[in-house]
Amino acid sequence: MQYNDEKDYIMRMIKEVSRVLFSILLGKKYVRVEMEEENKYGVSGKRLDEYKAMIDRGDINEAENILLEDIDYGNTEEVAAAVLFYQYISQKGEDFLRLNDYSEEEVLDGLKLLAERAGYKEVCDILI
């Protein structure tokens, strides 16, 4: 598999896993999350915007560690916030991610871990 093909595959898997998890969590077909709706999501009292600000500063690993430590995997809105978190990271671009010691593969791994801990491991097993 060529490098670009592999990158495209990873990005497609990130989008597909995000789409399916969001559909399962919210019980409706996921098309696209509107920005104003994202503001209602958070993890353990910390809004998604706060995590996004950390990502924008390049503190991706720190933000991920805080999110995964504080999340209530039984709370569908918190898990949805985490899906949006990984989706946001995936949109930052390869150069930004590499500069901040992160990768698209880590985004996909994070989504897999999230799905597993939230009880949706079979989603990733089927898709990936």
N, C-alpha and C positions, 0 to 999 in steps of 0.2 A: 504494500500500500504506500503510495506517495505521501510525503509530508502534508501537502495541502489537502489531500483526500482524508487523511487521518484527522486533521484539524476540523474539516467540515463535518466528519462523522461525529466527533466529540461534541461539536456545537449542536448538531441535530439531536443527539442523545440528551444533552442538557435541556433543550427546548421541549423535547417529547416527555421526558421524565417530569419536568416542571408542570407541563400541561396536564398530564394524567394525575399527578399528585394533587394539584389544585382542584381538578374536577372531582376527585374522590373526597377531598377534605370539605369542599363547599357544597357538594351534592348537586352541582350544575355544570353544564358544559363550559369549559374554559376557552375563551377566545382571546381576550386580552384584558389585562387588569388596567383599569383607568387610574391615572396618577392620584386623583383625589381619594379614591378608595384605599390606596396604599397607606394613607395617613392613619387609618383606623387600626392598623396592625402593629404589633409590638411583641416583645418577649420580656416577661417579668418586669413590667413597668417601663421598659426602655423602648421608645418608639423606633420604628424602622428607619426614620430619618436620621436618628442618632447613629445607627449602624452604618448607614450610607455615608455619613460625614466621615466616619472612621475609615471607610473604604477609600473615599476620595482623598484622604490624607496619606493613604498608603499603608494604613494600619490594618491590613486585611486579616492577617493571621491572628492578631490580638482581638479584632472584632469577632472572628469566627470562634475563637476560644471562649469569649464571654457569652456569645449566643448559645453555643452548645452546652456550656456549663449551667446556664440559667433557664434553659427552655423546659417547659412542662410538655412532654411528648403526648400527653393525653388531652391537651388543649388544642383543638383544631385551628384556632386563630393564630396561636403561637407557631404551630408547625407551618401554617400558610405564610406567616411572616418570614420564617426561615427559608421557605421556597423562594420567596421574593428576594431575600438577601442573596442567595446563590445566583438567582437570575440576574440581579443587578451586577454582581461581580463578573459574570460571564459577558456582560455587555461592555466592560471596560477596555477590552482589547488586549491582544497578546503582549505588546510592548509594555503597557502599563503593568500587567500582571507580572511579567518577568522582572521588571524594575523593582517590584515590591515582593519578590520571592514567593510568587504564587503562580499557578498555571491553570489552564482550562481543564486539565486532567484532575486537578485538585477540586475544582468546582463539581465535576461529575462524581468524584469520590465522596464529597461532602453531601451531595444529594442522595447518594446511595446510603450513606451512614444515617442520614436524617430519616429516610424511608424505613430503614431497618429498625431504628429505635422507636419510630412512631407506629410500628406494627404493619408496615406496608412493604416489607422486603420483597414479596412476590411481584410487586409492580416492577421493580428493577430487574428481577430475575427474568421476567417475561420480555421486557423491553431491551435489555442489554445483553 
